[in-house]
């Protein structure tokens, strides 16, 4: 029997998102890009066969995007660490019956639904599966079974290694999932340049 699985997408208000792209994008362009990236991730998750998606956000704009897709929304005050926001979201999906969960960043333009399914299948033999970002420092995806099996480390400078170390210290079975599509995110001007060279049709 398939266990219930949810996705969590933490996302800042679009007004504040992609702040490190301010040197190269006007505010309107930056907001439009942040929305496009978020909508892509949500569309991918809708096609991934999961039982639900919860968007954790401090922004009315992001909450509106989620509500337009009939997704669950967890509002946060914008205070506290990203890890605290994600941990509250994991507890929320567990309370809704999730036996597994995946946390995905909101700026993954190359991700496909097959990537999500493959990542979740890693939980068949592991308690934790994680994907590093393309620079090797941050965690772009973290899958957990059950959702509260590990306190997360999101927001740290080296969150990928922190997650892996914490999982090993807890005696959990850990899979490092290699995925170029999940690994590629858009944080820095160099990432934006790479994105536009890969996908010239992306609206920015």
Phi and psi in degrees as a GROMACS rama.xvg file:
@    title "Ramachandran Plot"
@    xaxis  label "Phi"
@    yaxis  label "Psi"
@TYPE xy
-68.9054  131.29  UNK-2
-83.8094  145.658  UNK-3
-63.3485  134.147  UNK-4
-134.32  136.295  UNK-5
-121.178  158.025  UNK-6
-111.01  148.176  UNK-7
-123.08  130.694  UNK-8
-123.151  104.884  UNK-9
-80.4066  133.958  UNK-10
-148.881  127.581  UNK-11
-69.5742  162.402  UNK-12
-50.7161  141.066  UNK-13
-60.1109  -25.1073  UNK-14
-65.9384  -29.4768  UNK-15
-102.681  -14.4763  UNK-16
-68.208  154.437  UNK-17
55.5182  39.2683  UNK-18
-63.5019  -27.8198  UNK-19
-75.9946  -1.90891  UNK-20
-96.4844  2.64447  UNK-21
-57.0476  -33.3323  UNK-22
-63.1237  -21.2894  UNK-23
-118.762  -14.4509  UNK-24
-125.498  137.161  UNK-25
-66.6165  159.276  UNK-26
-55.8832  -42.7498  UNK-27
-62.7249  -40.8531  UNK-28
-66.7938  -40.52  UNK-29
-64.3837  -43.3628  UNK-30
-65.6398  -41.176  UNK-31
-63.8389  -39.7022  UNK-32
-65.3879  -45.6602  UNK-33
-58.8495  -40.9525  UNK-34
-66.6551  -42.1257  UNK-35
-62.2621  -42.1752  UNK-36
-64.4594  -45.5266  UNK-37
-60.5115  -47.0681  UNK-38
-62.952  -35.8143  UNK-39
-62.9332  -47.3974  UNK-40
-60.7978  -42.8777  UNK-41
-66.1061  -38.8683  UNK-42
-65.0295  -40.6  UNK-43
-61.8203  -44.6653  UNK-44
-64.1589  -35.944  UNK-45
-62.3543  -26.7024  UNK-46
-98.5515  9.32016  UNK-47
-97.2716  -1.91088  UNK-48
78.9023  17.2146  UNK-49
-80.2708  164.461  UNK-50
-85.0474  -16.5557  UNK-51
-174.487  162.723  UNK-52
-132.959  131.915  UNK-53
-119.494  128.023  UNK-54
-104.236  122.457  UNK-55
-102.167  119.945  UNK-56
-152.787  155.689  UNK-57
-102.01  3.23561  UNK-58
-113.029  135.238  UNK-59
-62.0425  -35.0368  UNK-60
-65.5009  -44.5531  UNK-61
-66.8681  -40.6162  UNK-62
-60.2898  -36.6336  UNK-63
-66.8593  -41.7767  UNK-64
-59.9506  -44.948  UNK-65
-65.3952  -44.7418  UNK-66
-64.207  -31.98  UNK-67
-66.0189  -18.6394  UNK-68
-104.357  9.90485  UNK-69
58.8708  37.2417  UNK-70
-95.119  155.404  UNK-71
-72.3253  145.63  UNK-72
-128.14  132.488  UNK-73
-115.401  113.791  UNK-74
-85.0622  137.84  UNK-75
-124.342  162.857  UNK-76
-80.973  -8.28896  UNK-77
86.7759  -5.22169  UNK-78
-98.6938  162.419  UNK-79
83.6238  170.305  UNK-80
-80.4049  162.953  UNK-81
-61.0496  -37.0119  UNK-82
-60.2123  -40.7094  UNK-83
-65.2067  -40.7125  UNK-84
-61.2994  -47.1687  UNK-85
-66.0929  -41.0029  UNK-86
-62.5966  -38.7472  UNK-87
-64.3961  -39.0414  UNK-88
-66.4846  -38.9621  UNK-89
-62.9264  -40.8799  UNK-90
-64.2487  -35.9769  UNK-91
-66.7274  -42.7135  UNK-92
-72.2481  -31.6305  UNK-93
-61.8052  -38.7974  UNK-94
-68.4415  -19.2669  UNK-95
-91.4522  4.56493  UNK-96
102.283  5.80341  UNK-97
-69.1826  130.682  UNK-98
-99.2283  -10.7808  UNK-99
-148.809  156.146  UNK-100
-150.36  154.117  UNK-101
-129.944  131.844  UNK-102
-101.167  123.43  UNK-103
-123.176  138.374  UNK-104
-70.2925  158.761  UNK-105
-92.6018  10.1387  UNK-106
-130.891  50.7629  UNK-107
-113.492  88.0294  UNK-108
-73.4074  -16.5006  UNK-109
-101.891  -8.1806  UNK-110
-62.9653  144.288  UNK-111
-125.841  159.787  UNK-112
-60.4964  -33.1458  UNK-113
-62.5532  -31.5388  UNK-114
-66.5916  -40.2776  UNK-115
-65.9085  -44.5232  UNK-116
-63.3722  -40.5307  UNK-117
-65.5946  -40.0841  UNK-118
-63.3933  -44.0766  UNK-119
-66.5923  -30.631  UNK-120
-67.6574  -21.2074  UNK-121
-64.6464  -21.1695  UNK-122
-76.7252  -6.38672  UNK-123
-63.2699  -31.8979  UNK-124
-122.397  4.61498  UNK-125
-139.179  160.154  UNK-126
-90.2191  -27.3555  UNK-127
-138.68  135.513  UNK-128
-133.746  132.774  UNK-129
-136.918  152.846  UNK-130
-125.169  125.393  UNK-131
-80.0883  159.562  UNK-132
-75.4815  170.097  UNK-133
-69.6818  -13.2411  UNK-134
-93.2546  -7.75946  UNK-135
87.4377  7.9191  UNK-136
-106.275  -44.914  UNK-137
-101.269  172.079  UNK-138
-108.017  112.892  UNK-139
-86.8754  -22.3523  UNK-140
-150.987  139.684  UNK-141
-139.999  116.211  UNK-142
-106.291  138.847  UNK-143
-138.614  141.385  UNK-144
-144.385  113.515  UNK-145
-75.5486  174.847  UNK-146
-58.0715  -32.0819  UNK-147
-97.3599  19.868  UNK-148
-68.9352  -18.2915  UNK-149
-149.001  133.266  UNK-150
-72.9645  130.726  UNK-151
-83.0765  165.432  UNK-152
-121.268  20.3719  UNK-153
-59.5173  145.889  UNK-154
97.0368  -14.6005  UNK-155
-78.9968  155.532  UNK-156
-62.1027  -33.3389  UNK-157
-123.415  59.181  UNK-158
-67.4705  -29.7872  UNK-159
-61.7647  -51.6089  UNK-160
-65.3447  -34.8729  UNK-161
-64.3605  -42.7662  UNK-162
-63.4634  -44.8209  UNK-163
-64.5214  -42.7593  UNK-164
-66.0115  -41.5582  UNK-165
-64.9533  -39.9555  UNK-166
-65.9465  -43.2747  UNK-167
-64.4495  -40.3179  UNK-168
-63.7592  -29.9656  UNK-169
-84.2656  0.209192  UNK-170
75.7796  23.3797  UNK-171
-89.005  153.514  UNK-172
-82.7662  120.031  UNK-173
-116.11  132.54  UNK-174
-116.171  126.118  UNK-175
-91.7628  113.236  UNK-176
-97.2248  120.716  UNK-177
-92.9009  121.068  UNK-178
-150.438  111.873  UNK-179
-63.345  -34.2167  UNK-180
-71.6221  -41.796  UNK-181
-70.829  -32.8918  UNK-182
-68.6735  -26.8725  UNK-183
-83.198  117.182  UNK-184
-124.662  174.549  UNK-185
-123.578  93.2884  UNK-186
-114.185  -39.3709  UNK-187
-114.311  160.814  UNK-188
-52.7658  -36.9003  UNK-189
-63.8827  -36.2954  UNK-190
-65.4099  -42.0916  UNK-191
-62.6591  -41.4356  UNK-192
-62.6573  -40.3877  UNK-193
-67.0747  -38.8065  UNK-194
-63.1897  -47.56  UNK-195
-67.5862  -28.6927  UNK-196
-74.2474  -30.5653  UNK-197
-79.883  -41.4477  UNK-198
-131.861  80.9382  UNK-199
-60.5352  -19.6626  UNK-200
-83.1467  -6.69681  UNK-201
-61.697  129.953  UNK-202
-82.9055  121.951  UNK-203
